[in-house]
């Protein structure tokens, strides 16, 4: 197989970028090359894609989606393989600054669950993990996403708390404050792949798959209005805001995953409407 003899470094932002190199199967990438971001694009039909060593699904018309983790490397490689040869493109990734809070003097029992609680959370995490192994060929992710709820943002992706010198898991979603019972809408079309009314940490939990490994998770819900296997359209009422699980007050925590990477849902929507 022919290997092109060049590597391309492009700008940090690409919204959208069209590829003009003769013979390249890459037609377009929309998104920002920044830690936590989600990017969507198109290649010539039949092109195979590898990204950071992962095989990337490709739609019938060349649609694909990529995700950059919270701590993605400063450079990432996209490999395209087609009938005319192979292309390797290297992209510079913008580093993000995250909000880190250090809190001392917190009672240990407050931050460390009991053995019984830990056993429960392991079982629950396994069910969530299994649901996220869904790999539908749908390309619902290509539509423009909308905020599932309008309200004050009280928590952001990537932030982290350090209790008594011990780092806790980073926060991987965006928190939107709203009264209990406020309607939550589907930000894009997809299929319901998980419905859990009462998980230990996340309480009422709903996951919607948007295709090719990209999914939205909604947690701390007071009520879930859809069932497992349902197909939803953008704007459908899917749940109601709550304070279930380990929440200090009513809000929606919206998260997204792509093939095992925890990504920032706000990279798919504009600023929060006023």
Secondary structure, DSSP 8 states (H G I E B T S, - for coil): --EEEEEE---SEEEEEE--STT--EEEEEEE-BTT-EEEEEE-TT-EEEETTEEE---TTSEEEEE--TT--SEEEEEEEETTEEEEEEEE-B-----EEEE----HHHHS--HHHHHHHHHHHHHHHHHTT------GGGS----SS-S-EEE-TT-EEEETTEE-----EEEEE--TT-EEE-SS-EEEEEEEEEETTTEEEEEEEEETTEEEEEEEEEEE-S-TT-EE-TT-EEEEEB--SS-SSSEEEEEEEETTEEE-GGGGS-S---
